[in-house]
Amino acid sequence: MELKDLPIELTEQLIPKDQTILKLPTEQCIHWLNLFHPRETLMILEAGFKSTEKENYLNKFRYKIYFDFGEEPVKKKGAKGIILEYKLVTGVIARYASLFRHFQIWTGNPEWHSFVWLSKVSLKHLNRQNLTSICLGNTDSEYLSGSFQIFMKFYQDIFTRIVSETETSLANKTNTVTQTNYSGGFFNCLDDVAIQLNYDQYQVLATSIAEYKTVTSITLRKASIFIEPTKNSPVYFPVKIVTNLFKPTTVFTLHYFGPNTSVEFVDDLTVAVPKVKYRIWKIGL
């Protein structure tokens, strides 16, 4: 039997409620932090992230801190992340503004990441080391309503500052996004993007990205985009909704399988991304 298997009443007497708990193996650390009251967990995390071992804790808890904005309690046992009930910390959360950059919205699926400051966009790793190679999607609107809207209203200034810092801290892509501090700007650091959405969902994603980024387009090495038609899809696929946003330099894959659809002007594909070396385009059936 491991220590984490003992009743909380006993182990609370053995486990110190300070940043030393962060030195435990990740699985055990998450287990204990999920058992403590969210106020205590926030205090421990803040102390650790402000300590001299900040980088170690960033590595350990990368993409693992969530806020649950739902009304019903979620199951934490065996969870792969630290889940904090927002309703239990509404009175103290302002004290932890320094941690907002690392908070995600709990959607029940730890494979996809929706950061509170990038809430409408959902991310999935293509590379476990960082977030430069990702799948992009939309966060389900179910998780962006209710308590989250109140949270957004109160702390919008902080979110705006985080977005500004991440997009303008460096003017080039010399740094990779290996932590959740996103030095160099989140969208400026993207290297490889995959998208698999229908036409309407892609339009929503493009609009959301435009709200966050400060550059007019995203230059990256590789883009793989698969779009399914909907009843709102036009006969001529508007290529510019893709090429105006993504400017790949090496590989550009674009699939749009819509019945009887085509591209009106081929140069919308060729001229818009002149630097790309390999093009894989399939439009129509």
C-alpha positions in Angstrom: 0.0 0.0 0.0 1.3 3.5 -0.9 1.0 6.5 1.2 -1.6 8.0 -1.2 -3.9 5.0 -0.5 -4.3 5.8 3.2 -7.3 7.8 4.5 -6.9 11.5 4.1 -7.5 12.0 7.9 -4.3 10.0 8.6 -2.2 11.3 5.7 -3.0 15.0 6.4 -1.0 14.6 9.6 2.0 13.2 7.6 1.9 15.4 4.4 3.0 19.0 4.9 0.7 21.6 3.3 3.5 23.7 1.9 5.6 23.6 -1.3 7.6 20.6 -0.2 4.7 18.5 -1.4 5.6 19.5 -4.9 8.7 17.4 -4.6 6.7 14.2 -4.6 6.3 12.1 -7.8 3.9 13.9 -10.1 1.1 11.4 -9.8 1.2 11.5 -6.0 1.5 15.2 -5.9 -1.6 15.6 -8.1 -3.5 13.2 -5.9 -2.8 15.2 -2.7 -3.4 18.6 -4.2 -6.8 17.4 -5.4 -7.7 16.3 -1.9 -6.8 19.6 -0.3 -9.2 22.5 -0.4 -8.6 24.5 -3.6 -7.5 27.6 -1.5 -4.7 25.5 0.0 -3.7 24.1 -3.3 -3.4 27.5 -4.8 -1.3 28.7 -1.9 1.1 25.7 -2.4 1.3 26.2 -6.2 2.0 29.9 -5.9 4.7 29.3 -3.3 6.4 26.7 -5.5 6.1 28.8 -8.7 7.7 31.8 -6.9 10.5 29.7 -5.4 14.0 29.1 -6.8 12.7 25.8 -8.3 10.1 27.5 -10.4 11.4 25.9 -13.7 11.2 22.4 -12.2 7.6 23.0 -11.1 6.7 24.4 -14.5 8.1 21.2 -16.1 6.3 19.0 -13.6 2.8 20.7 -13.9 3.0 21.7 -17.5 -0.6 21.6 -18.9 -1.9 20.0 -15.6 -3.7 22.8 -13.7 -7.4 23.1 -14.4 -10.4 25.2 -13.2 -13.7 23.5 -13.0 -16.4 26.1 -13.8 -19.3 23.6 -13.7 -22.1 23.4 -11.1 -21.7 19.7 -10.3 -18.5 18.3 -8.6 -16.3 16.3 -10.9 -14.5 13.1 -10.1 -10.9 13.8 -9.1 -9.8 10.3 -8.1 -7.2 9.2 -10.7 -7.3 12.5 -12.5 -4.2 13.3 -14.6 -4.4 17.0 -13.5 -5.0 19.3 -10.6 -8.7 20.3 -10.7 -9.8 23.4 -8.7 -13.5 24.2 -8.2 -13.9 27.8 -9.2 -16.9 28.3 -6.9 -14.8 27.5 -3.9 -12.2 30.2 -4.5 -14.1 33.0 -6.0 -13.3 35.2 -3.1 -9.5 34.7 -3.2 -8.7 34.0 -6.8 -7.6 37.6 -7.5 -4.6 37.0 -5.2 -3.2 34.4 -7.7 -3.2 36.5 -10.9 0.4 35.4 -11.4 -0.8 31.8 -12.0 -3.6 32.7 -14.5 -1.3 32.0 -17.4 -1.1 28.3 -16.4 -4.8 27.8 -15.7 -6.9 25.7 -18.1 -10.7 25.0 -18.4 -11.6 21.5 -17.2 -13.6 19.9 -20.1 -13.1 16.3 -18.9 -10.6 15.5 -21.7 -7.0 16.1 -20.6 -5.7 15.4 -24.2 -7.1 18.8 -25.3 -6.1 22.1 -23.6 -8.2 25.2 -23.3 -6.2 27.9 -21.4 -8.4 30.5 -19.7 -6.6 33.3 -21.6 -7.0 31.5 -24.9 -10.4 30.0 -24.0 -12.1 29.7 -27.3 -9.3 27.7 -28.9 -8.6 24.1 -28.0 -5.1 22.6 -28.4 -3.9 19.0 -28.7 -0.2 18.0 -28.7 1.4 16.5 -31.8 4.7 16.7 -29.9 4.8 15.9 -26.2 7.7 18.2 -25.6 6.0 21.5 -26.4 3.0 23.3 -27.9 4.7 24.2 -31.2 3.2 21.2 -33.0 -0.5 21.0 -32.3 -4.0 20.2 -33.5 -6.3 23.2 -33.3 -10.0 23.1 -32.5 -12.8 24.9 -30.9 -13.6 24.7 -27.1 -17.1 23.5 -26.6 -19.3 26.5 -25.8 -20.8 24.5 -22.9 -17.6 25.2 -21.0 -17.5 28.9 -21.9 -20.8 29.9 -20.2 -22.1 30.3 -16.7 -19.3 30.8 -14.1 -16.6 31.1 -16.7 -18.3 34.2 -18.2 -18.3 35.8 -14.8 -14.6 34.9 -14.4 -13.9 36.4 -17.8 -15.7 39.6 -17.0 -13.8 40.2 -13.7 -10.3 39.4 -15.0 -10.5 40.4 -18.7 -7.7 43.0 -18.2 -5.4 40.2 -17.0 -6.2 38.0 -19.9 -5.6 40.9 -22.3 -2.2 41.5 -20.8 -1.2 37.9 -21.0 -2.2 37.8 -24.7 -0.3 41.0 -25.4 2.8 39.7 -23.6 2.8 36.3 -25.3 2.4 37.8 -28.8 4.9 40.7 -28.5 7.6 39.5 -26.2 9.8 38.6 -29.2 9.6 39.7 -32.8 11.0 36.4 -34.1 10.7 32.6 -33.6 14.1 31.9 -32.1 12.6 30.5 -29.0 10.4 27.4 -28.9 7.4 27.1 -26.6 8.7 24.6 -24.1 6.9 26.0 -21.1 3.5 27.6 -20.6 5.2 31.0 -20.5 5.1 31.0 -24.4 8.1 33.4 -24.8 8.0 34.7 -28.3 4.3 34.7 -28.6 2.1 31.6 -28.8 1.0 32.0 -32.4 4.4 33.3 -33.5 6.0 30.1 -32.2 3.8 27.6 -34.0 5.7 25.2 -36.3 3.3 22.5 -37.3 -0.5 22.8 -37.2 -3.2 20.2 -38.0 -6.9 21.0 -38.3 -9.8 18.6 -38.9 -13.1 20.5 -38.8 -16.2 21.1 -40.9 -16.6 24.3 -42.8 -18.7 26.1 -40.1 -16.3 25.0 -37.3 -13.3 26.2 -39.2 -14.9 29.6 -39.7 -15.4 29.8 -35.9 -11.8 28.8 -35.3 -10.5 31.4 -37.7 -12.5 34.1 -36.0 -11.3 33.1 -32.6 -7.7 33.1 -33.6 -8.1 36.6 -35.1 -9.3 37.8 -31.7 -6.1 36.6 -30.0 -3.2 37.1 -32.4 -1.6 40.4 -33.2 0.0 39.4 -36.5 -2.1 39.3 -39.7 -1.0 35.8 -40.6 0.8 32.8 -39.0 4.1 31.8 -40.7 4.9 28.2 -39.9 6.8 25.2 -41.3 3.8 22.8 -41.9 0.1 23.1 -42.1 -2.3 20.1 -42.6 -5.9 21.2 -42.9 -8.9 19.0 -43.6 -12.3 20.6 -43.9 -15.6 18.8 -44.4 -18.5 20.6 -46.2 -21.7 21.7 -44.5 -25.0 23.1 -45.9 -23.4 26.5 -45.6 -20.4 25.6 -47.8 -20.2 27.6 -51.1 -19.7 25.9 -54.5 -16.4 27.6 -54.9 -14.3 26.9 -51.9 -12.9 30.2 -50.5 -9.3 29.3 -50.3 -8.3 32.6 -48.8 -10.0 31.7 -45.5 -7.1 29.3 -45.1 -4.2 31.0 -47.0 -4.8 34.5 -45.4 -4.4 32.9 -42.0 -1.7 30.2 -42.4 1.5 30.8 -44.4 3.4 27.4 -44.4 7.0 27.5 -45.8 7.6 23.7 -46.3 4.5 21.6 -46.5 0.9 22.7 -47.2 -1.8 20.1 -47.1 -5.4 21.2 -47.8 -8.3 18.8 -48.3 -11.8 19.9 -48.9 -14.2 17.2 -49.9 -17.4 18.9 -51.0 -19.6 17.5 -53.7 -19.4 19.5 -57.0 -17.0 22.0 -55.4 -14.0 23.6 -56.9 -11.6 26.5 -56.6 -12.5 29.6 -58.7 -9.0 31.0 -59.0 -6.0 28.6 -58.8 -3.7 31.5 -58.0 -5.5 31.9 -54.6 -3.5 28.7 -53.7 -0.2 29.4 -55.5 0.3 33.1 -55.1 -0.9 33.2 -51.5 1.8 30.8 -50.2 4.7 31.3 -52.6 7.4 29.9 -50.3 5.9 26.5 -49.7 8.0 23.7 -51.1 5.5 20.8 -51.1 1.8 21.2 -51.9 -0.9 18.5 -51.4 -4.3 19.9 -52.4 -7.5 18.0 -52.9 -10.6 20.0 -53.6 -14.0 18.4 -54.5 -14.8 14.7 -55.0 
